[in-house]
Amino acid sequence: MSGRRSGPRRRFSTTLSAAAALAAGCLLAFAPPGPPAAAQDADWVEPPATVPKAPRGDPTRNLDTLFGALRAAPDDTTAKAVEDRIWAVWLASGSDTVNLLMVRTKAAIDKDDHDLAIRLLDAIVEIRPDYVEGWNRRATVFFLKKDYASALADLRQVLRREPRHFGALAGLGTIMQEIGDETHALDAYRKALDVNPRLKGMADKVRTLTDKVEGRPI
């Protein structure tokens, strides 16, 4: 009996490990180059409650400019303003249908109806597969359901499309930490801070995990 019970657990563990490996591989393949940045506490990073209007023009060029400004921001207030503008670009779907589905998704999440939220997000990623926030929001809901394998798979999709997505990188780190992979958690947190050096609360995470994973310097 005990052997039969343990089978599904082993299969789930194998699936989760495979998804973690895929996400970690994506992190290494798509993360922006540069040395790791030490730096602030990360639970799941969410977009702000209100965002400014997305800037006009090519989103890729706008994001390149904004990420340059984010890394050069002289203080937290300036960084937060730039960060909100980055979220505005990510949240702009270019589709009235997707916008409506995103509103309904938020309402479902607010009511803790995660199954409905996932069904709505399934439709969003089918309509707009290159809309990174559809994948990222679905990863968030899977995380809330503690379906870490599915959340990791969606974060991989986000990072394929936008390797600078600090929310997805922080989310990847959070899940890695939850499943006990502190080495990859630290890697993800460092990369999140490489693109967003003032990401709220992450420096403490990095310091704590650095001590645990790499030890204190002698």
Biotite code that builds the C-alpha atoms (Angstrom):
import biotite.structure as struc

atoms = struc.array([
    struc.Atom([0.000, 0.000, 0.000], chain_id="A", res_id=1, res_name="MET", atom_name="CA", element="C"),
    struc.Atom([2.671, 2.504, 0.981], chain_id="A", res_id=2, res_name="SER", atom_name="CA", element="C"),
    struc.Atom([4.479, 1.905, -2.313], chain_id="A", res_id=3, res_name="GLY", atom_name="CA", element="C"),
    struc.Atom([1.333, 2.608, -4.319], chain_id="A", res_id=4, res_name="ARG", atom_name="CA", element="C"),
    struc.Atom([0.681, 5.842, -2.382], chain_id="A", res_id=5, res_name="ARG", atom_name="CA", element="C"),
    struc.Atom([4.174, 7.176, -2.945], chain_id="A", res_id=6, res_name="SER", atom_name="CA", element="C"),
    struc.Atom([4.007, 6.777, -6.748], chain_id="A", res_id=7, res_name="GLY", atom_name="CA", element="C"),
    struc.Atom([1.984, 9.948, -7.477], chain_id="A", res_id=8, res_name="PRO", atom_name="CA", element="C"),
    struc.Atom([4.158, 11.917, -5.096], chain_id="A", res_id=9, res_name="ARG", atom_name="CA", element="C"),
    struc.Atom([7.270, 10.801, -6.957], chain_id="A", res_id=10, res_name="ARG", atom_name="CA", element="C"),
    struc.Atom([5.684, 11.659, -10.303], chain_id="A", res_id=11, res_name="ARG", atom_name="CA", element="C"),
    struc.Atom([4.685, 15.129, -9.031], chain_id="A", res_id=12, res_name="PHE", atom_name="CA", element="C"),
    struc.Atom([8.175, 15.697, -7.645], chain_id="A", res_id=13, res_name="SER", atom_name="CA", element="C"),
    struc.Atom([9.678, 14.675, -10.999], chain_id="A", res_id=14, res_name="THR", atom_name="CA", element="C"),
    struc.Atom([7.325, 17.023, -12.878], chain_id="A", res_id=15, res_name="THR", atom_name="CA", element="C"),
    struc.Atom([8.110, 19.910, -10.538], chain_id="A", res_id=16, res_name="LEU", atom_name="CA", element="C"),
    struc.Atom([11.832, 19.284, -10.778], chain_id="A", res_id=17, res_name="SER", atom_name="CA", element="C"),
    struc.Atom([11.620, 19.220, -14.580], chain_id="A", res_id=18, res_name="ALA", atom_name="CA", element="C"),
    struc.Atom([9.682, 22.486, -14.639], chain_id="A", res_id=19, res_name="ALA", atom_name="CA", element="C"),
    struc.Atom([12.174, 24.045, -12.249], chain_id="A", res_id=20, res_name="ALA", atom_name="CA", element="C"),
    struc.Atom([15.019, 22.940, -14.468], chain_id="A", res_id=21, res_name="ALA", atom_name="CA", element="C"),
    struc.Atom([13.314, 24.426, -17.529], chain_id="A", res_id=22, res_name="LEU", atom_name="CA", element="C"),
    struc.Atom([12.735, 27.734, -15.754], chain_id="A", res_id=23, res_name="ALA", atom_name="CA", element="C"),
    struc.Atom([16.284, 27.797, -14.448], chain_id="A", res_id=24, res_name="ALA", atom_name="CA", element="C"),
    struc.Atom([17.555, 27.058, -17.950], chain_id="A", res_id=25, res_name="GLY", atom_name="CA", element="C"),
    struc.Atom([15.485, 29.909, -19.322], chain_id="A", res_id=26, res_name="CYS", atom_name="CA", element="C"),
    struc.Atom([16.880, 32.181, -16.639], chain_id="A", res_id=27, res_name="LEU", atom_name="CA", element="C"),
    struc.Atom([20.437, 31.375, -17.630], chain_id="A", res_id=28, res_name="LEU", atom_name="CA", element="C"),
    struc.Atom([19.740, 31.586, -21.356], chain_id="A", res_id=29, res_name="ALA", atom_name="CA", element="C"),
    struc.Atom([17.680, 34.755, -21.464], chain_id="A", res_id=30, res_name="PHE", atom_name="CA", element="C"),
    struc.Atom([18.769, 36.855, -18.480], chain_id="A", res_id=31, res_name="ALA", atom_name="CA", element="C"),
    struc.Atom([20.577, 40.056, -19.410], chain_id="A", res_id=32, res_name="PRO", atom_name="CA", element="C"),
    struc.Atom([24.370, 39.962, -19.157], chain_id="A", res_id=33, res_name="PRO", atom_name="CA", element="C"),
    struc.Atom([26.376, 41.647, -16.485], chain_id="A", res_id=34, res_name="GLY", atom_name="CA", element="C"),
    struc.Atom([27.658, 40.954, -13.002], chain_id="A", res_id=35, res_name="PRO", atom_name="CA", element="C"),
    struc.Atom([25.207, 39.999, -10.266], chain_id="A", res_id=36, res_name="PRO", atom_name="CA", element="C"),
    struc.Atom([23.942, 42.994, -8.363], chain_id="A", res_id=37, res_name="ALA", atom_name="CA", element="C"),
    struc.Atom([23.774, 42.805, -4.633], chain_id="A", res_id=38, res_name="ALA", atom_name="CA", element="C"),
    struc.Atom([20.847, 44.401, -3.445], chain_id="A", res_id=39, res_name="ALA", atom_name="CA", element="C"),
    struc.Atom([16.125, 44.425, -1.511], chain_id="A", res_id=40, res_name="GLN", atom_name="CA", element="C"),
    struc.Atom([12.617, 41.458, 0.288], chain_id="A", res_id=41, res_name="ASP", atom_name="CA", element="C"),
    struc.Atom([10.634, 39.963, -2.291], chain_id="A", res_id=42, res_name="ALA", atom_name="CA", element="C"),
    struc.Atom([7.378, 38.334, -1.966], chain_id="A", res_id=43, res_name="ASP", atom_name="CA", element="C"),
    struc.Atom([5.544, 38.067, -5.282], chain_id="A", res_id=44, res_name="TRP", atom_name="CA", element="C"),
    struc.Atom([6.097, 41.283, -7.217], chain_id="A", res_id=45, res_name="VAL", atom_name="CA", element="C"),
    struc.Atom([2.804, 42.707, -8.495], chain_id="A", res_id=46, res_name="GLU", atom_name="CA", element="C"),
    struc.Atom([2.107, 45.583, -10.865], chain_id="A", res_id=47, res_name="PRO", atom_name="CA", element="C"),
    struc.Atom([1.034, 48.798, -9.152], chain_id="A", res_id=48, res_name="PRO", atom_name="CA", element="C"),
    struc.Atom([-2.652, 49.390, -8.471], chain_id="A", res_id=49, res_name="ALA", atom_name="CA", element="C"),
    struc.Atom([-2.620, 52.324, -10.874], chain_id="A", res_id=50, res_name="THR", atom_name="CA", element="C"),
    struc.Atom([-0.218, 52.896, -13.739], chain_id="A", res_id=51, res_name="VAL", atom_name="CA", element="C"),
    struc.Atom([0.428, 55.926, -15.917], chain_id="A", res_id=52, res_name="PRO", atom_name="CA", element="C"),
    struc.Atom([-0.640, 55.931, -19.537], chain_id="A", res_id=53, res_name="LYS", atom_name="CA", element="C"),
    struc.Atom([1.665, 53.830, -21.693], chain_id="A", res_id=54, res_name="ALA", atom_name="CA", element="C"),
    struc.Atom([3.991, 56.010, -23.782], chain_id="A", res_id=55, res_name="PRO", atom_name="CA", element="C"),
    struc.Atom([3.380, 56.211, -27.508], chain_id="A", res_id=56, res_name="ARG", atom_name="CA", element="C"),
    struc.Atom([5.734, 54.700, -30.014], chain_id="A", res_id=57, res_name="GLY", atom_name="CA", element="C"),
    struc.Atom([7.521, 51.396, -30.326], chain_id="A", res_id=58, res_name="ASP", atom_name="CA", element="C"),
    struc.Atom([7.215, 49.429, -27.048], chain_id="A", res_id=59, res_name="PRO", atom_name="CA", element="C"),
    struc.Atom([10.655, 47.837, -27.425], chain_id="A", res_id=60, res_name="THR", atom_name="CA", element="C"),
    struc.Atom([12.394, 51.187, -27.823], chain_id="A", res_id=61, res_name="ARG", atom_name="CA", element="C"),
    struc.Atom([10.347, 52.643, -24.979], chain_id="A", res_id=62, res_name="ASN", atom_name="CA", element="C"),
    struc.Atom([11.338, 49.767, -22.699], chain_id="A", res_id=63, res_name="LEU", atom_name="CA", element="C"),
    struc.Atom([15.011, 50.082, -23.629], chain_id="A", res_id=64, res_name="ASP", atom_name="CA", element="C"),
    struc.Atom([14.898, 53.756, -22.668], chain_id="A", res_id=65, res_name="THR", atom_name="CA", element="C"),
    struc.Atom([12.963, 53.103, -19.459], chain_id="A", res_id=66, res_name="LEU", atom_name="CA", element="C"),
    struc.Atom([15.249, 50.307, -18.297], chain_id="A", res_id=67, res_name="PHE", atom_name="CA", element="C"),
    struc.Atom([18.240, 52.569, -18.850], chain_id="A", res_id=68, res_name="GLY", atom_name="CA", element="C"),
    struc.Atom([16.542, 55.230, -16.724], chain_id="A", res_id=69, res_name="ALA", atom_name="CA", element="C"),
    struc.Atom([15.647, 52.635, -14.098], chain_id="A", res_id=70, res_name="LEU", atom_name="CA", element="C"),
    struc.Atom([19.234, 51.522, -13.634], chain_id="A", res_id=71, res_name="ARG", atom_name="CA", element="C"),
    struc.Atom([20.398, 55.143, -13.482], chain_id="A", res_id=72, res_name="ALA", atom_name="CA", element="C"),
    struc.Atom([17.666, 56.328, -11.079], chain_id="A", res_id=73, res_name="ALA", atom_name="CA", element="C"),
    struc.Atom([19.264, 58.382, -8.288], chain_id="A", res_id=74, res_name="PRO", atom_name="CA", element="C"),
    struc.Atom([16.680, 57.573, -5.609], chain_id="A", res_id=75, res_name="ASP", atom_name="CA", element="C"),
    struc.Atom([13.768, 55.286, -4.755], chain_id="A", res_id=76, res_name="ASP", atom_name="CA", element="C"),
    struc.Atom([11.106, 57.824, -5.710], chain_id="A", res_id=77, res_name="THR", atom_name="CA", element="C"),
    struc.Atom([12.508, 58.283, -9.201], chain_id="A", res_id=78, res_name="THR", atom_name="CA", element="C"),
    struc.Atom([12.984, 54.542, -9.617], chain_id="A", res_id=79, res_name="ALA", atom_name="CA", element="C"),
    struc.Atom([9.381, 53.856, -8.604], chain_id="A", res_id=80, res_name="LYS", atom_name="CA", element="C"),
    struc.Atom([8.088, 56.360, -11.158], chain_id="A", res_id=81, res_name="ALA", atom_name="CA", element="C"),
    struc.Atom([10.123, 54.695, -13.911], chain_id="A", res_id=82, res_name="VAL", atom_name="CA", element="C"),
    struc.Atom([9.109, 51.231, -12.728], chain_id="A", res_id=83, res_name="GLU", atom_name="CA", element="C"),
    struc.Atom([5.438, 52.199, -12.977], chain_id="A", res_id=84, res_name="ASP", atom_name="CA", element="C"),
    struc.Atom([5.970, 53.356, -16.558], chain_id="A", res_id=85, res_name="ARG", atom_name="CA", element="C"),
    struc.Atom([7.573, 50.004, -17.403], chain_id="A", res_id=86, res_name="ILE", atom_name="CA", element="C"),
    struc.Atom([4.541, 48.224, -15.977], chain_id="A", res_id=87, res_name="TRP", atom_name="CA", element="C"),
    struc.Atom([2.351, 50.516, -18.104], chain_id="A", res_id=88, res_name="ALA", atom_name="CA", element="C"),
    struc.Atom([4.091, 49.250, -21.251], chain_id="A", res_id=89, res_name="VAL", atom_name="CA", element="C"),
    struc.Atom([3.802, 45.622, -20.140], chain_id="A", res_id=90, res_name="TRP", atom_name="CA", element="C"),
    struc.Atom([0.126, 45.987, -19.270], chain_id="A", res_id=91, res_name="LEU", atom_name="CA", element="C"),
    struc.Atom([-0.815, 47.581, -22.610], chain_id="A", res_id=92, res_name="ALA", atom_name="CA", element="C"),
    struc.Atom([-2.301, 44.692, -24.580], chain_id="A", res_id=93, res_name="SER", atom_name="CA", element="C"),
    struc.Atom([-3.463, 46.544, -27.676], chain_id="A", res_id=94, res_name="GLY", atom_name="CA", element="C"),
    struc.Atom([-6.705, 44.567, -27.572], chain_id="A", res_id=95, res_name="SER", atom_name="CA", element="C"),
    struc.Atom([-10.053, 45.674, -26.150], chain_id="A", res_id=96, res_name="ASP", atom_name="CA", element="C"),
    struc.Atom([-11.004, 42.011, -25.686], chain_id="A", res_id=97, res_name="THR", atom_name="CA", element="C"),
    struc.Atom([-7.860, 41.263, -23.712], chain_id="A", res_id=98, res_name="VAL", atom_name="CA", element="C"),
    struc.Atom([-8.330, 44.398, -21.629], chain_id="A", res_id=99, res_name="ASN", atom_name="CA", element="C"),
    struc.Atom([-11.847, 43.295, -20.719], chain_id="A", res_id=100, res_name="LEU", atom_name="CA", element="C"),
    struc.Atom([-10.662, 39.790, -19.859], chain_id="A", res_id=101, res_name="LEU", atom_name="CA", element="C"),
    struc.Atom([-7.907, 41.254, -17.675], chain_id="A", res_id=102, res_name="MET", atom_name="CA", element="C"),
    struc.Atom([-10.488, 43.311, -15.765], chain_id="A", res_id=103, res_name="VAL", atom_name="CA", element="C"),
    struc.Atom([-12.565, 40.174, -15.232], chain_id="A", res_id=104, res_name="ARG", atom_name="CA", element="C"),
    struc.Atom([-9.444, 38.273, -14.196], chain_id="A", res_id=105, res_name="THR", atom_name="CA", element="C"),
    struc.Atom([-8.706, 40.844, -11.506], chain_id="A", res_id=106, res_name="LYS", atom_name="CA", element="C"),
    struc.Atom([-12.274, 40.606, -10.232], chain_id="A", res_id=107, res_name="ALA", atom_name="CA", element="C"),
    struc.Atom([-11.983, 36.808, -10.074], chain_id="A", res_id=108, res_name="ALA", atom_name="CA", element="C"),
    struc.Atom([-8.668, 37.000, -8.200], chain_id="A", res_id=109, res_name="ILE", atom_name="CA", element="C"),
    struc.Atom([-10.124, 39.530, -5.758], chain_id="A", res_id=110, res_name="ASP", atom_name="CA", element="C"),
    struc.Atom([-12.887, 36.991, -5.019], chain_id="A", res_id=111, res_name="LYS", atom_name="CA", element="C"),
    struc.Atom([-10.313, 34.170, -4.678], chain_id="A", res_id=112, res_name="ASP", atom_name="CA", element="C"),
    struc.Atom([-11.934, 32.426, -7.648], chain_id="A", res_id=113, res_name="ASP", atom_name="CA", element="C"),
    struc.Atom([-8.633, 31.195, -8.986], chain_id="A", res_id=114, res_name="HIS", atom_name="CA", element="C"),
    struc.Atom([-10.127, 28.588, -11.312], chain_id="A", res_id=115, res_name="ASP", atom_name="CA", element="C"),
    struc.Atom([-12.163, 31.244, -13.119], chain_id="A", res_id=116, res_name="LEU", atom_name="CA", element="C"),
    struc.Atom([-9.123, 33.518, -13.268], chain_id="A", res_id=117, res_name="ALA", atom_name="CA", element="C"),
    struc.Atom([-7.098, 30.770, -14.936], chain_id="A", res_id=118, res_name="ILE", atom_name="CA", element="C"),
    struc.Atom([-9.830, 30.100, -17.497], chain_id="A", res_id=119, res_name="ARG", atom_name="CA", element="C"),
    struc.Atom([-9.883, 33.792, -18.376], chain_id="A", res_id=120, res_name="LEU", atom_name="CA", element="C"),
    struc.Atom([-6.105, 33.906, -18.606], chain_id="A", res_id=121, res_name="LEU", atom_name="CA", element="C"),
    struc.Atom([-6.108, 30.795, -20.791], chain_id="A", res_id=122, res_name="ASP", atom_name="CA", element="C"),
    struc.Atom([-8.190, 32.799, -23.254], chain_id="A", res_id=123, res_name="ALA", atom_name="CA", element="C"),
    struc.Atom([-5.858, 35.789, -22.981], chain_id="A", res_id=124, res_name="ILE", atom_name="CA", element="C"),
    struc.Atom([-2.678, 33.856, -23.792], chain_id="A", res_id=125, res_name="VAL", atom_name="CA", element="C"),
    struc.Atom([-4.465, 32.180, -26.703], chain_id="A", res_id=126, res_name="GLU", atom_name="CA", element="C"),
    struc.Atom([-5.649, 35.514, -28.132], chain_id="A", res_id=127, res_name="ILE", atom_name="CA", element="C"),
    struc.Atom([-2.366, 37.351, -27.480], chain_id="A", res_id=128, res_name="ARG", atom_name="CA", element="C"),
    struc.Atom([0.461, 34.819, -26.968], chain_id="A", res_id=129, res_name="PRO", atom_name="CA", element="C"),
    struc.Atom([3.074, 37.602, -27.051], chain_id="A", res_id=130, res_name="ASP", atom_name="CA", element="C"),
    struc.Atom([1.330, 39.587, -24.317], chain_id="A", res_id=131, res_name="TYR", atom_name="CA", element="C"),
    struc.Atom([3.748, 38.961, -21.460], chain_id="A", res_id=132, res_name="VAL", atom_name="CA", element="C"),
    struc.Atom([1.394, 40.101, -18.723], chain_id="A", res_id=133, res_name="GLU", atom_name="CA", element="C"),
    struc.Atom([-1.087, 37.371, -19.616], chain_id="A", res_id=134, res_name="GLY", atom_name="CA", element="C"),
    struc.Atom([1.542, 34.730, -18.889], chain_id="A", res_id=135, res_name="TRP", atom_name="CA", element="C"),
    struc.Atom([2.826, 36.599, -15.857], chain_id="A", res_id=136, res_name="ASN", atom_name="CA", element="C"),
    struc.Atom([-0.638, 37.024, -14.338], chain_id="A", res_id=137, res_name="ARG", atom_name="CA", element="C"),
    struc.Atom([-1.440, 33.355, -14.911], chain_id="A", res_id=138, res_name="ARG", atom_name="CA", element="C"),
    struc.Atom([1.837, 32.424, -13.217], chain_id="A", res_id=139, res_name="ALA", atom_name="CA", element="C"),
    struc.Atom([0.714, 34.545, -10.270], chain_id="A", res_id=140, res_name="THR", atom_name="CA", element="C"),
    struc.Atom([-2.589, 32.684, -10.013], chain_id="A", res_id=141, res_name="VAL", atom_name="CA", element="C"),
    struc.Atom([-0.879, 29.308, -10.275], chain_id="A", res_id=142, res_name="PHE", atom_name="CA", element="C"),
    struc.Atom([1.440, 30.457, -7.482], chain_id="A", res_id=143, res_name="PHE", atom_name="CA", element="C"),
    struc.Atom([-1.562, 31.381, -5.344], chain_id="A", res_id=144, res_name="LEU", atom_name="CA", element="C"),
    struc.Atom([-2.927, 27.873, -5.967], chain_id="A", res_id=145, res_name="LYS", atom_name="CA", element="C"),
    struc.Atom([0.507, 26.455, -5.032], chain_id="A", res_id=146, res_name="LYS", atom_name="CA", element="C"),
    struc.Atom([0.711, 24.867, -8.478], chain_id="A", res_id=147, res_name="ASP", atom_name="CA", element="C"),
    struc.Atom([4.384, 25.656, -8.729], chain_id="A", res_id=148, res_name="TYR", atom_name="CA", element="C"),
    struc.Atom([5.073, 23.495, -11.804], chain_id="A", res_id=149, res_name="ALA", atom_name="CA", element="C"),
    struc.Atom([2.513, 25.429, -13.858], chain_id="A", res_id=150, res_name="SER", atom_name="CA", element="C"),
    struc.Atom([3.682, 28.769, -12.450], chain_id="A", res_id=151, res_name="ALA", atom_name="CA", element="C"),
    struc.Atom([7.273, 27.968, -13.438], chain_id="A", res_id=152, res_name="LEU", atom_name="CA", element="C"),
    struc.Atom([6.190, 27.019, -16.956], chain_id="A", res_id=153, res_name="ALA", atom_name="CA", element="C"),
    struc.Atom([4.408, 30.372, -17.369], chain_id="A", res_id=154, res_name="ASP", atom_name="CA", element="C"),
    struc.Atom([7.326, 32.337, -15.937], chain_id="A", res_id=155, res_name="LEU", atom_name="CA", element="C"),
    struc.Atom([9.500, 30.657, -18.546], chain_id="A", res_id=156, res_name="ARG", atom_name="CA", element="C"),
    struc.Atom([7.168, 32.018, -21.224], chain_id="A", res_id=157, res_name="GLN", atom_name="CA", element="C"),
    struc.Atom([7.435, 35.511, -19.731], chain_id="A", res_id=158, res_name="VAL", atom_name="CA", element="C"),
    struc.Atom([11.228, 35.424, -19.654], chain_id="A", res_id=159, res_name="LEU", atom_name="CA", element="C"),
    struc.Atom([11.423, 34.142, -23.209], chain_id="A", res_id=160, res_name="ARG", atom_name="CA", element="C"),
    struc.Atom([9.550, 37.231, -24.338], chain_id="A", res_id=161, res_name="ARG", atom_name="CA", element="C"),
    struc.Atom([10.935, 39.764, -21.850], chain_id="A", res_id=162, res_name="GLU", atom_name="CA", element="C"),
    struc.Atom([14.152, 38.641, -20.121], chain_id="A", res_id=163, res_name="PRO", atom_name="CA", element="C"),
    struc.Atom([14.210, 41.888, -18.120], chain_id="A", res_id=164, res_name="ARG", atom_name="CA", element="C"),
    struc.Atom([10.855, 41.191, -16.456], chain_id="A", res_id=165, res_name="HIS", atom_name="CA", element="C"),
    struc.Atom([11.899, 41.784, -12.857], chain_id="A", res_id=166, res_name="PHE", atom_name="CA", element="C"),
    struc.Atom([8.487, 40.658, -11.599], chain_id="A", res_id=167, res_name="GLY", atom_name="CA", element="C"),
    struc.Atom([8.903, 37.263, -13.267], chain_id="A", res_id=168, res_name="ALA", atom_name="CA", element="C"),
    struc.Atom([12.505, 36.972, -12.082], chain_id="A", res_id=169, res_name="LEU", atom_name="CA", element="C"),
    struc.Atom([11.460, 37.750, -8.515], chain_id="A", res_id=170, res_name="ALA", atom_name="CA", element="C"),
    struc.Atom([8.599, 35.265, -8.849], chain_id="A", res_id=171, res_name="GLY", atom_name="CA", element="C"),
    struc.Atom([11.004, 32.615, -10.097], chain_id="A", res_id=172, res_name="LEU", atom_name="CA", element="C"),
    struc.Atom([13.206, 33.261, -7.072], chain_id="A", res_id=173, res_name="GLY", atom_name="CA", element="C"),
    struc.Atom([10.230, 33.019, -4.730], chain_id="A", res_id=174, res_name="THR", atom_name="CA", element="C"),
    struc.Atom([9.206, 29.619, -6.105], chain_id="A", res_id=175, res_name="ILE", atom_name="CA", element="C"),
    struc.Atom([12.765, 28.299, -6.106], chain_id="A", res_id=176, res_name="MET", atom_name="CA", element="C"),
    struc.Atom([13.014, 29.302, -2.456], chain_id="A", res_id=177, res_name="GLN", atom_name="CA", element="C"),
    struc.Atom([9.653, 27.691, -1.676], chain_id="A", res_id=178, res_name="GLU", atom_name="CA", element="C"),
    struc.Atom([10.786, 24.346, -3.099], chain_id="A", res_id=179, res_name="ILE", atom_name="CA", element="C"),
    struc.Atom([14.141, 24.526, -1.350], chain_id="A", res_id=180, res_name="GLY", atom_name="CA", element="C"),
    struc.Atom([16.391, 25.440, -4.299], chain_id="A", res_id=181, res_name="ASP", atom_name="CA", element="C"),
    struc.Atom([18.116, 28.392, -2.684], chain_id="A", res_id=182, res_name="GLU", atom_name="CA", element="C"),
    struc.Atom([20.964, 28.498, -5.192], chain_id="A", res_id=183, res_name="THR", atom_name="CA", element="C"),
    struc.Atom([18.642, 29.189, -8.125], chain_id="A", res_id=184, res_name="HIS", atom_name="CA", element="C"),
    struc.Atom([16.527, 31.482, -5.938], chain_id="A", res_id=185, res_name="ALA", atom_name="CA", element="C"),
    struc.Atom([19.586, 33.623, -5.248], chain_id="A", res_id=186, res_name="LEU", atom_name="CA", element="C"),
    struc.Atom([20.474, 33.631, -8.948], chain_id="A", res_id=187, res_name="ASP", atom_name="CA", element="C"),
    struc.Atom([16.982, 34.811, -9.895], chain_id="A", res_id=188, res_name="ALA", atom_name="CA", element="C"),
    struc.Atom([16.895, 37.526, -7.229], chain_id="A", res_id=189, res_name="TYR", atom_name="CA", element="C"),
    struc.Atom([20.283, 38.841, -8.312], chain_id="A", res_id=190, res_name="ARG", atom_name="CA", element="C"),
    struc.Atom([19.190, 39.030, -11.930], chain_id="A", res_id=191, res_name="LYS", atom_name="CA", element="C"),
    struc.Atom([15.989, 40.843, -10.928], chain_id="A", res_id=192, res_name="ALA", atom_name="CA", element="C"),
    struc.Atom([18.136, 43.448, -9.242], chain_id="A", res_id=193, res_name="LEU", atom_name="CA", element="C"),
    struc.Atom([20.511, 43.680, -12.146], chain_id="A", res_id=194, res_name="ASP", atom_name="CA", element="C"),
    struc.Atom([17.664, 45.101, -14.230], chain_id="A", res_id=195, res_name="VAL", atom_name="CA", element="C"),
    struc.Atom([15.912, 46.891, -11.346], chain_id="A", res_id=196, res_name="ASN", atom_name="CA", element="C"),
    struc.Atom([18.526, 47.821, -8.743], chain_id="A", res_id=197, res_name="PRO", atom_name="CA", element="C"),
    struc.Atom([15.975, 49.461, -6.421], chain_id="A", res_id=198, res_name="ARG", atom_name="CA", element="C"),
    struc.Atom([13.380, 46.673, -6.505], chain_id="A", res_id=199, res_name="LEU", atom_name="CA", element="C"),
    struc.Atom([11.692, 46.997, -3.156], chain_id="A", res_id=200, res_name="LYS", atom_name="CA", element="C"),
    struc.Atom([12.819, 44.644, -0.418], chain_id="A", res_id=201, res_name="GLY", atom_name="CA", element="C"),
    struc.Atom([15.137, 42.532, -2.564], chain_id="A", res_id=202, res_name="MET", atom_name="CA", element="C"),
    struc.Atom([18.509, 43.485, -1.105], chain_id="A", res_id=203, res_name="ALA", atom_name="CA", element="C"),
    struc.Atom([17.704, 41.810, 2.190], chain_id="A", res_id=204, res_name="ASP", atom_name="CA", element="C"),
    struc.Atom([16.681, 38.631, 0.353], chain_id="A", res_id=205, res_name="LYS", atom_name="CA", element="C"),
    struc.Atom([19.935, 38.594, -1.562], chain_id="A", res_id=206, res_name="VAL", atom_name="CA", element="C"),
    struc.Atom([22.044, 39.224, 1.537], chain_id="A", res_id=207, res_name="ARG", atom_name="CA", element="C"),
    struc.Atom([20.281, 36.522, 3.521], chain_id="A", res_id=208, res_name="THR", atom_name="CA", element="C"),
    struc.Atom([20.529, 33.923, 0.778], chain_id="A", res_id=209, res_name="LEU", atom_name="CA", element="C"),
    struc.Atom([24.124, 34.848, -0.043], chain_id="A", res_id=210, res_name="THR", atom_name="CA", element="C"),
    struc.Atom([25.079, 34.062, 3.544], chain_id="A", res_id=211, res_name="ASP", atom_name="CA", element="C"),
    struc.Atom([23.209, 30.735, 3.392], chain_id="A", res_id=212, res_name="LYS", atom_name="CA", element="C"),
    struc.Atom([24.307, 29.635, -0.062], chain_id="A", res_id=213, res_name="VAL", atom_name="CA", element="C"),
    struc.Atom([27.833, 31.036, -0.334], chain_id="A", res_id=214, res_name="GLU", atom_name="CA", element="C"),
    struc.Atom([28.714, 31.606, 3.303], chain_id="A", res_id=215, res_name="GLY", atom_name="CA", element="C"),
    struc.Atom([30.114, 34.700, 4.933], chain_id="A", res_id=216, res_name="ARG", atom_name="CA", element="C"),
    struc.Atom([33.505, 35.922, 3.670], chain_id="A", res_id=217, res_name="PRO", atom_name="CA", element="C"),
    struc.Atom([36.360, 35.207, 6.058], chain_id="A", res_id=218, res_name="ILE", atom_name="CA", element="C"),
])
